[in-house]
């Protein structure tokens, strides 16, 4: 950074303070936004604005994003939370002190102005400044003047600077907020109860994932940052809350890439007296009503959210996307191993049947799932909390929703048989003792809850960050997180 620019800012701050102005004022009232001005006068011509009597007076505040001094007049652009608006400083209408003070404004300063609306000869709606006050002095110049940060790593690391200078970034997070509010209201309208459950767990459970571990000093116990809220939410079904949801953070001590961040936002909801097939219909309706009729653009793809979405089982999808594979090839562990060797798949041949089948699915199917597609009937080995399929207990009643090669949602009919759940927990413990860092602990209290009796139910998790990626055409998860995890600067 050019130290000369910093020195100039220091001199300008000294100027303001010599005028008795601290540079960090905190006692002004802002009665209007830039959008108020735009809405109130968007259709009025130069002549109509001139003829207004009395002229409306606006008090607005914002960051100086552009300033052009042209002798006896200067034009600036102020940015507030609603967008940009031009302001004009005219020596003929301003007192001499205010006009001279204006000359010591820097890009990035935050100011308050009062004035009346007019249109320039070029037709731009503008506030004619009558009074001005400096609210916050900028001491570090904004990047690239008006155009914002261009280096993505810098944008993510200094998000406050990115948001101050990049309207596109602001739009992403405004849209994110609308998406979350829509989903919340959708569930509330279906009589779901929004709840909050613990972020720190004494046992690892709810999802297959590596956890973060912390220590509670007073209790002298290690705790896990939750990988999922699932087991607590299902305890609430036992307690009589028949429809519950939570929109909150989860934490997984895993890699960082374009679709993964160590902390992420997840929606989980559980509905008593429902099956995973009911949640397919709910999910279709939720997403199609959220997105609407028009296709969205995501990278090179055009994606339609019109219901119904495509549906295939895991096995059907593998066969559909590789002509060299038949259902017989997917019958058992030996046939899977032979298939993987024959087609030179880069998979771990020592994995159990379910994990090996899903490894082949990842290679063959995932890259082809562009349009919204429900994949159903997952093997029991990768679904320790899901209900067995009545016709084929080797598989469970579960779906995952894929869009643009990403898993966006995961749902299943819930296992509520305490003995069956106990046996699966014990299998998880064996896997954990054998070195599986993602396996769940044995949760005795959860078994106790199931023994009280959990109604038949279905539950689902939706990755909010990935959904926002899709709906804002963002190719990296860090683009849709206000403060993504970054490697510390050395």
LOKOL-268421 format. One record per residue (C-alpha): residue number from 1; residue in one letter; y, x, z. Coordinates in Angstrom, 3 decimals, always signed. Example, Ala and Ser with C-alpha at 12.3 -4.5 7.8 and 13.67 -1.06 7.14 Angstrom:
// LOKOL-268421
 pos code    north     east       up
   1    A   -4.500  +12.300   +7.800
   2    S   -1.060  +13.670   +7.140
//
This chain:
// LOKOL-268421
 pos code    north     east       up
   1    X   +0.000   +0.000   +0.000
   2    X   +3.474   +1.271   -0.860
   3    X   +5.097   +2.291   +2.419
   4    X   +8.503   +1.953   +0.765
   5    X   +7.915   -1.802   +0.479
   6    X   +7.014   -2.002   +4.159
   7    X  +10.146   -0.042   +5.028
   8    X  +12.252   -2.474   +2.994
   9    X  +10.745   -5.385   +4.951
  10    X  +11.602   -3.660   +8.204
  11    X  +15.198   -3.236   +7.043
  12    X  +15.376   -6.901   +6.087
  13    X  +14.041   -7.901   +9.506
  14    X  +16.757   -5.735  +11.088
  15    X  +19.318   -7.552   +8.938
  16    X  +18.155  -10.957  +10.181
  17    X  +18.142   -9.825  +13.776
  18    X  +21.670   -8.470  +13.402
  19    X  +22.572  -12.059  +12.418
  20    X  +21.074  -13.272  +15.704
  21    X  +17.928  -14.555  +13.969
  22    X  +14.653  -13.353  +15.502
  23    X  +12.598  -13.750  +12.337
  24    X   +9.992  -15.802  +14.226
  25    X  +11.564  -19.182  +14.954
  26    X   +9.677  -22.086  +16.490
  27    X  +11.999  -25.044  +17.005
  28    X  +12.477  -26.765  +13.640
  29    X  +11.171  -30.155  +12.526
  30    X   +9.502  -30.582   +9.147
  31    X   +9.765  -34.210   +8.113
  32    X   +8.424  -34.040   +4.567
  33    X   +5.881  -32.217   +2.417
  34    X   +6.252  -30.931   -1.110
  35    X   +3.911  -33.689   -2.189
  36    X   +6.231  -36.309   -0.668
  37    X   +9.009  -35.098   -2.945
  38    X   +6.727  -35.018   -5.987
  39    X   +5.389  -38.530   -5.367
  40    X   +8.760  -40.084   -4.614
  41    X  +10.489  -38.710   -7.693
  42    X   +7.755  -37.904  -10.229
  43    X   +8.903  -40.553  -12.707
  44    X  +12.664  -40.160  -12.317
  45    X  +14.688  -38.453  -15.035
  46    X  +17.595  -36.009  -14.687
  47    X  +20.066  -38.881  -14.974
  48    X  +18.228  -41.165  -12.555
  49    X  +18.163  -38.470   -9.900
  50    X  +21.877  -37.774  -10.406
  51    X  +22.686  -41.469   -9.960
  52    X  +20.815  -41.875   -6.682
  53    X  +23.179  -43.089   -3.969
  54    X  +22.865  -42.163   -1.279
  55    X  +20.791  -39.129   -2.243
  56    X  +17.625  -38.753   -0.166
  57    X  +17.603  -35.720   +2.122
  58    X  +14.388  -33.760   +2.532
  59    X  +13.416  -31.226   +5.161
  60    X  +10.518  -29.062   +3.983
  61    X   +9.015  -25.729   +4.936
  62    X   +6.682  -23.285   +3.248
  63    X   +5.945  -19.782   +2.116
  64    X   +8.183  -18.169   -0.503
  65    X   +5.861  -17.500   -3.434
  66    X   +8.463  -16.689   -6.087
  67    X  +12.166  -15.975   -6.128
  68    X  +14.487  -15.413   -9.100
  69    X  +18.087  -14.435   -8.432
  70    X  +20.485  -15.162  -11.279
  71    X  +23.932  -14.251   -9.999
  72    X  +25.476  -17.348   -8.403
  73    X  +22.189  -19.249   -8.346
  74    X  +18.651  -18.417   -7.287
  75    X  +15.398  -20.323   -7.701
  76    X  +12.446  -20.051   -5.364
  77    X   +8.990  -21.558   -5.127
  78    X   +7.893  -22.838   -1.725
  79    X   +4.219  -23.469   -0.988
  80    X   +3.081  -25.784   +1.791
  81    X   -0.292  -27.371   +2.490
  82    X   +0.213  -29.856   -0.347
  83    X   +1.222  -27.442   -3.106
  84    X   +4.276  -25.827   -4.671
  85    X   +7.836  -27.043   -5.127
  86    X  +10.896  -25.354   -6.595
  87    X  +14.060  -24.935   -4.523
  88    X  +17.498  -23.841   -5.707
  89    X  +20.187  -21.846   -3.879
  90    X  +23.587  -22.440   -5.482
  91    X  +26.611  -20.468   -4.325
  92    X  +28.867  -23.419   -5.190
  93    X  +27.099  -25.790   -2.800
  94    X  +25.969  -23.407   -0.053
  95    X  +28.079  -21.824   +2.645
  96    X  +28.638  -18.106   +2.077
  97    X  +26.514  -16.980   +5.058
  98    X  +23.435  -18.923   +3.933
  99    X  +23.792  -17.685   +0.355
 100    X  +24.080  -14.059   +1.504
 101    X  +21.132  -14.477   +3.878
 102    X  +19.055  -15.795   +0.983
 103    X  +19.400  -12.399   -0.689
 104    X  +17.371  -10.883   +2.132
 105    X  +14.379  -13.168   +1.683
 106    X  +11.116  -11.476   +0.674
 107    X   +8.053  -12.902   -1.022
 108    X   +5.783  -14.191   +1.692
 109    X   +8.548  -15.231   +4.097
 110    X   +8.155  -18.707   +5.574
 111    X  +11.384  -20.712   +5.514
 112    X  +12.723  -24.193   +6.274
 113    X  +15.189  -25.861   +3.942
 114    X  +17.074  -29.130   +3.819
 115    X  +18.395  -30.557   +0.600
 116    X  +18.394  -33.219   -2.095
 117    X  +16.254  -33.611   -5.231
 118    X  +17.376  -32.977   -8.815
 119    X  +15.882  -31.869  -12.092
 120    X  +16.815  -28.657  -13.869
 121    X  +17.717  -28.662  -17.551
 122    X  +14.092  -27.664  -18.155
 123    X  +13.022  -30.846  -16.362
 124    X  +11.518  -29.287  -13.215
 125    X  +11.835  -31.275  -10.014
 126    X  +13.768  -29.131   -7.532
 127    X  +15.360  -29.326   -4.098
 128    X  +19.036  -28.321   -4.005
 129    X  +19.189  -26.361   -0.767
 130    X  +21.963  -27.327   +1.641
 131    X  +20.627  -25.563   +4.737
 132    X  +18.065  -22.805   +5.230
 133    X  +16.406  -21.111   +8.190
 134    X  +13.986  -18.186   +8.304
 135    X  +10.920  -19.197  +10.327
 136    X   +8.514  -16.268   +9.878
 137    X   +9.293  -12.850   +8.420
 138    X   +6.634  -11.424   +6.146
 139    X   +5.988   -7.742   +6.868
 140    X   +3.081   -7.132   +4.516
 141    X   +3.684   -7.885   +0.829
 142    X   +1.544  -10.507   -0.822
 143    X   -0.998   -9.203   -3.356
 144    X   -0.117   -9.279   -7.028
 145    X   +2.922  -11.418   -6.358
 146    X   +2.110  -14.933   -7.553
 147    X   -1.474  -14.485   -8.734
 148    X   -3.374  -13.729   -5.562
 149    X   -6.197  -11.330   -4.845
 150    X   -8.474  -10.470   -7.733
 151    X  -11.156   -8.362   -6.023
 152    X  -13.739  -10.760   -4.576
 153    X  -14.712   -8.526   -1.660
 154    X  -11.067   -8.324   -0.611
 155    X  -10.674  -12.082   -1.025
 156    X  -13.609  -12.797   +1.278
 157    X  -12.636  -10.187   +3.862
 158    X   -8.984  -11.262   +4.029
 159    X   -9.467  -14.975   +3.457
 160    X   -6.096  -15.821   +4.998
 161    X   -4.422  -13.761   +2.277
 162    X   -6.607  -15.318   -0.394
 163    X   -5.729  -18.843   +0.732
 164    X   -2.036  -18.025   +0.925
 165    X   -1.926  -16.831   -2.681
 166    X   -4.794  -18.553   -4.487
 167    X   -4.544  -22.314   -4.977
 168    X   -8.049  -22.407   -6.492
 169    X   -9.519  -21.136   -3.221
 170    X   -7.625  -23.798   -1.329
 171    X   -9.002  -26.463   -3.658
 172    X  -12.587  -25.341   -2.971
 173    X  -12.181  -25.841   +0.763
 174    X  -10.275  -29.093   +0.403
 175    X  -13.127  -30.356   -1.750
 176    X  -15.655  -29.073   +0.775
 177    X  -13.923  -31.101   +3.462
 178    X  -14.078  -34.256   +1.333
 179    X  -17.783  -33.707   +0.610
 180    X  -18.599  -33.341   +4.310
 181    X  -16.530  -36.386   +5.245
 182    X  -18.222  -38.463   +2.544
 183    X  -21.702  -37.499   +3.755
 184    X  -20.796  -38.177   +7.379
 185    X  -19.407  -41.631   +6.564
 186    X  -22.388  -42.442   +4.329
 187    X  -24.782  -41.890   +7.227
 188    X  -22.569  -43.671   +9.735
 189    X  -22.547  -46.680   +7.416
 190    X  -26.368  -46.675   +7.597
 191    X  -26.190  -46.875  +11.407
 192    X  -27.014  -43.214  +12.031
 193    X  -25.710  -41.710  +15.264
 194    X  -23.989  -38.324  +15.036
 195    X  -25.111  -35.990  +17.836
 196    X  -24.770  -32.387  +18.978
 197    X  -27.755  -30.349  +20.137
 198    X  -28.013  -26.845  +21.638
 199    X  -27.116  -23.757  +19.626
 200    X  -29.121  -21.480  +21.942
 201    X  -32.856  -22.052  +22.266
 202    X  -35.356  -20.563  +24.682
 203    X  -38.118  -20.892  +22.056
 204    X  -38.159  -20.258  +18.322
 205    X  -38.880  -23.427  +16.367
 206    X  -37.811  -25.942  +13.759
 207    X  -38.091  -23.710  +10.704
 208    X  -39.823  -20.591   +9.442
 209    X  -37.088  -17.987   +9.798
 210    X  -36.218  -14.757  +11.597
 211    X  -33.862  -15.453  +14.495
 212    X  -30.891  -13.788  +16.116
 213    X  -31.558  -12.943  +19.763
 214    X  -28.975  -12.954  +22.534
 215    X  -29.129  -12.626  +26.323
 216    X  -27.866  -14.993  +28.991
 217    X  -26.757  -12.887  +31.945
 218    X  -26.720  -15.569  +34.650
 219    X  -30.229  -16.808  +33.835
 220    X  -31.402  -13.306  +32.844
 221    X  -33.268  -14.669  +29.830
 222    X  -33.261  -13.909  +26.131
 223    X  -32.296  -16.808  +23.904
 224    X  -32.467  -17.473  +20.166
 225    X  -29.532  -18.687  +18.126
 226    X  -31.037  -21.771  +16.587
 227    X  -32.633  -21.560  +13.170
 228    X  -32.691  -25.381  +13.003
 229    X  -31.943  -28.356  +15.295
 230    X  -35.100  -30.207  +14.267
 231    X  -37.114  -30.279  +17.496
 232    X  -34.174  -31.441  +19.606
 233    X  -33.259  -34.171  +17.125
 234    X  -36.818  -35.488  +17.134
 235    X  -36.768  -35.554  +20.940
 236    X  -33.917  -38.049  +20.515
 237    X  -36.185  -40.273  +18.406
 238    X  -38.584  -40.268  +21.366
 239    X  -35.672  -41.282  +23.602
 240    X  -34.900  -44.352  +21.496
 241    X  -32.111  -43.168  +19.191
 242    X  -33.838  -44.305  +16.016
 243    X  -31.408  -42.757  +13.506
 244    X  -29.665  -39.473  +14.295
 245    X  -27.930  -36.709  +12.388
 246    X  -26.190  -33.423  +13.059
 247    X  -23.784  -31.542  +10.806
 248    X  -23.488  -28.067  +12.214
 249    X  -24.285  -24.367  +12.036
 250    X  -27.669  -22.668  +11.954
 251    X  -28.378  -18.936  +12.180
 252    X  -31.049  -16.867  +10.455
 253    X  -31.343  -13.098  +10.743
 254    X  -32.166  -12.555   +7.111
 255    X  -30.685  -11.059   +3.962
 256    X  -27.313  -11.766   +2.389
 257    X  -27.124  -12.701   -1.291
 258    X  -25.442  -15.260   -3.524
 259    X  -27.281  -18.187   -1.872
 260    X  -27.824  -16.879   +1.685
 261    X  -25.490  -16.161   +4.592
 262    X  -26.678  -15.381   +8.157
 263    X  -24.869  -18.460   +9.470
 264    X  -24.686  -21.588   +7.382
 265    X  -23.920  -25.285   +7.622
 266    X  -26.806  -27.700   +7.560
 267    X  -27.083  -31.467   +7.697
 268    X  -30.243  -32.682   +9.428
 269    X  -31.021  -36.363   +9.859
 270    X  -34.024  -38.301  +11.153
 271    X  -34.899  -41.934  +10.590
 272    X  -37.526  -43.854  +12.535
 273    X  -39.885  -46.164  +10.641
 274    X  -39.312  -44.297   +7.387
 275    X  -41.355  -41.991   +5.147
 276    X  -40.383  -39.062   +2.970
 277    X  -40.435  -41.462   +0.020
 278    X  -37.701  -43.526   +1.707
 279    X  -35.639  -40.351   +2.029
 280    X  -36.085  -39.622   -1.665
 281    X  -34.307  -42.911   -2.373
 282    X  -31.646  -42.238   +0.261
 283    X  -30.986  -38.735   -1.103
 284    X  -30.746  -39.954   -4.686
 285    X  -28.267  -42.622   -3.696
 286    X  -26.228  -40.296   -1.488
 287    X  -25.833  -37.574   -4.116
 288    X  -25.404  -39.832   -7.131
 289    X  -22.702  -41.838   -5.334
 290    X  -21.038  -38.642   -4.103
 291    X  -20.893  -37.031   -7.556
 292    X  -20.494  -40.097   -9.752
 293    X  -21.431  -40.790  -13.355
 294    X  -20.060  -37.663  -15.021
 295    X  -22.005  -34.455  -15.463
 296    X  -20.863  -31.449  -13.468
 297    X  -20.574  -27.920  -14.796
 298    X  -22.323  -25.199  -12.851
 299    X  -22.175  -21.836  -14.557
 300    X  -23.829  -22.260  -17.939
 301    X  -25.428  -25.581  -16.996
 302    X  -24.394  -29.216  -17.357
 303    X  -26.007  -31.166  -14.537
 304    X  -26.347  -34.927  -14.145
 305    X  -26.764  -36.584  -10.748
 306    X  -27.690  -39.981  -12.137
 307    X  -30.646  -41.517  -10.316
 308    X  -33.574  -41.441  -10.505
 309    X  -34.164  -37.693  -10.286
 310    X  -37.287  -36.048  -11.718
 311    X  -40.329  -35.863   -9.415
 312    X  -43.370  -33.531   -9.542
 313    X  -45.913  -32.218   -7.087
 314    X  -46.090  -28.463   -6.461
 315    X  -49.255  -28.186   -8.553
 316    X  -47.925  -30.397  -11.366
 317    X  -44.781  -28.273  -11.602
 318    X  -46.726  -24.997  -11.837
 319    X  -48.886  -26.404  -14.659
 320    X  -45.865  -27.961  -16.401
 321    X  -43.926  -24.697  -16.549
 322    X  -46.749  -22.351  -17.588
 323    X  -49.092  -23.342  -20.412
 324    X  -51.607  -20.691  -19.324
 325    X  -52.270  -22.414  -15.991
 326    X  -54.486  -25.434  -15.305
 327    X  -55.003  -27.505  -12.174
 328    X  -58.407  -25.845  -11.765
 329    X  -56.643  -22.470  -11.408
 330    X  -54.848  -23.859   -8.337
 331    X  -57.908  -25.263   -6.583
 332    X  -58.547  -22.671   -3.848
 333    X  -57.630  -19.205   -2.624
 334    X  -60.103  -17.403   -4.887
 335    X  -58.890  -19.197   -8.000
 336    X  -55.273  -18.436   -7.032
 337    X  -56.067  -14.765   -6.564
 338    X  -57.804  -14.600   -9.939
 339    X  -54.873  -16.386  -11.584
 340    X  -52.344  -14.022  -10.048
 341    X  -54.332  -10.993  -11.241
 342    X  -54.787  -12.409  -14.739
 343    X  -51.083  -13.187  -15.197
 344    X  -49.872  -10.084  -13.285
 345    X  -47.806  -12.075  -10.787
 346    X  -46.014   -9.949   -8.205
 347    X  -47.395  -11.759   -5.150
 348    X  -49.285  -10.845   -1.978
 349    X  -52.943  -11.627   -2.730
 350    X  -53.910  -11.482   +0.951
 351    X  -51.815  -14.513   +1.862
 352    X  -53.512  -17.764   +2.846
 353    X  -53.941  -20.509   +0.262
 354    X  -50.713  -22.340   +0.986
 355    X  -48.458  -19.294   +1.041
 356    X  -50.070  -17.872   -2.099
 357    X  -49.648  -21.187   -3.924
 358    X  -45.945  -21.263   -2.990
 359    X  -45.501  -17.624   -4.042
 360    X  -46.806  -18.550   -7.494
 361    X  -44.542  -21.614   -7.474
 362    X  -41.540  -19.378   -6.764
 363    X  -42.352  -17.200   -9.767
 364    X  -43.317  -19.918  -12.256
 365    X  -41.257  -22.974  -11.341
 366    X  -38.031  -22.246   -9.444
 367    X  -36.175  -20.579  -12.361
 368    X  -36.761  -23.719  -14.453
 369    X  -35.477  -26.335  -12.005
 370    X  -31.960  -26.969  -13.288
 371    X  -31.540  -30.748  -13.176
 372    X  -32.078  -32.413   -9.766
 373    X  -35.841  -32.425   -9.196
 374    X  -37.934  -33.504   -6.214
 375    X  -40.966  -31.284   -5.655
 376    X  -43.571  -33.008   -3.462
 377    X  -46.948  -32.400   -1.806
 378    X  -46.614  -28.981   -0.161
 379    X  -49.591  -27.130   +1.371
 380    X  -50.057  -27.579   +5.107
 381    X  -49.892  -23.815   +5.795
 382    X  -46.158  -23.734   +4.992
 383    X  -45.357  -27.060   +6.681
 384    X  -46.186  -26.812  +10.407
 385    X  -44.104  -29.856  +11.413
 386    X  -44.936  -32.260   +8.562
 387    X  -47.412  -35.137   +8.482
 388    X  -50.693  -34.610   +6.627
 389    X  -51.216  -36.558   +3.441
 390    X  -53.666  -39.388   +4.077
 391    X  -55.620  -38.798   +0.845
 392    X  -55.626  -34.977   +0.903
 393    X  -55.048  -33.395   +4.335
 394    X  -54.735  -29.961   +2.735
 395    X  -51.208  -31.067   +1.765
 396    X  -48.360  -32.787   +3.600
 397    X  -45.957  -35.619   +2.773
 398    X  -42.942  -33.493   +2.008
 399    X  -40.365  -32.864   -0.690
 400    X  -37.840  -30.228   -1.557
 401    X  -34.920  -31.012   -3.851
 402    X  -34.043  -28.287   -6.343
 403    X  -30.857  -28.095   -8.413
 404    X  -29.744  -25.163  -10.587
 405    X  -32.651  -23.001   -9.361
 406    X  -31.689  -23.574   -5.703
 407    X  -33.416  -25.471   -2.941
 408    X  -30.763  -27.925   -1.717
 409    X  -32.774  -30.262   +0.528
 410    X  -36.067  -30.296   +2.418
 411    X  -37.666  -33.405   +3.915
 412    X  -40.962  -34.757   +5.147
 413    X  -42.715  -37.532   +6.972
 414    X  -42.768  -36.301  +10.539
 415    X  -45.872  -35.299  +12.440
 416    X  -46.010  -37.382  +15.619
 417    X  -49.627  -36.789  +16.687
 418    X  -49.356  -34.501  +19.753
 419    X  -52.880  -33.079  +19.370
 420    X  -52.369  -32.242  +15.697
 421    X  -48.981  -30.683  +16.502
 422    X  -50.516  -28.669  +19.349
 423    X  -53.150  -27.218  +17.028
 424    X  -50.516  -26.256  +14.466
 425    X  -48.354  -24.614  +17.125
 426    X  -51.364  -22.561  +18.194
 427    X  -51.861  -21.457  +14.582
 428    X  -48.196  -20.424  +14.529
 429    X  -48.689  -18.400  +17.695
 430    X  -51.639  -16.586  +16.083
 431    X  -49.481  -15.788  +13.063
 432    X  -46.670  -14.551  +15.300
 433    X  -49.035  -12.321  +17.258
 434    X  -50.278  -10.953  +13.943
 435    X  -46.749   -9.879  +13.048
 436    X  -45.221  -12.904  +11.308
 437    X  -41.562  -12.700  +12.393
 438    X  -40.847  -16.196  +11.075
 439    X  -43.632  -18.037  +12.913
 440    X  -42.728  -20.627  +15.572
 441    X  -43.391  -20.410  +19.309
 442    X  -45.576  -22.839  +21.211
 443    X  -43.178  -25.501  +22.496
 444    X  -44.913  -27.203  +25.421
 445    X  -41.974  -29.510  +26.152
 446    X  -41.976  -30.775  +22.558
 447    X  -45.681  -31.586  +22.870
 448    X  -44.831  -33.446  +26.090
 449    X  -42.196  -35.438  +24.198
 450    X  -44.735  -36.397  +21.518
 451    X  -47.107  -37.509  +24.260
 452    X  -44.418  -39.945  +25.428
 453    X  -44.534  -41.253  +21.861
 454    X  -42.331  -40.606  +18.828
 455    X  -42.095  -43.507  +16.380
 456    X  -43.231  -42.877  +12.809
 457    X  -40.284  -41.192  +11.134
 458    X  -39.003  -39.014   +8.328
 459    X  -36.449  -36.222   +8.511
 460    X  -34.406  -34.160   +6.105
 461    X  -32.191  -31.118   +5.967
 462    X  -29.523  -30.583   +3.309
 463    X  -27.815  -27.226   +2.772
 464    X  -24.130  -28.109   +2.773
 465    X  -22.988  -24.704   +1.521
 466    X  -25.260  -24.800   -1.521
 467    X  -24.247  -28.367   -2.290
 468    X  -20.594  -27.334   -2.171
 469    X  -21.396  -24.386   -4.440
 470    X  -22.750  -26.819   -7.024
 471    X  -19.876  -29.266   -6.813
 472    X  -17.160  -26.579   -7.000
 473    X  -18.880  -24.450   -9.667
 474    X  -19.004  -21.491   -7.263
 475    X  -21.605  -18.857   -8.089
 476    X  -21.702  -17.290   -4.620
 477    X  -22.157  -18.878   -1.199
 478    X  -19.378  -16.625   +0.096
 479    X  -16.973  -18.445   -2.203
 480    X  -17.450  -21.659   -0.209
 481    X  -17.445  -20.152   +3.307
 482    X  -14.046  -19.634   +4.853
 483    X  -15.200  -16.524   +6.655
 484    X  -18.474  -15.191   +5.195
 485    X  -20.310  -12.378   +6.938
 486    X  -19.042   -9.019   +5.661
 487    X  -20.165   -5.457   +6.210
 488    X  -17.705   -3.826   +8.623
 489    X  -15.195   -1.409   +7.133
 490    X  -15.958   +2.183   +8.096
//
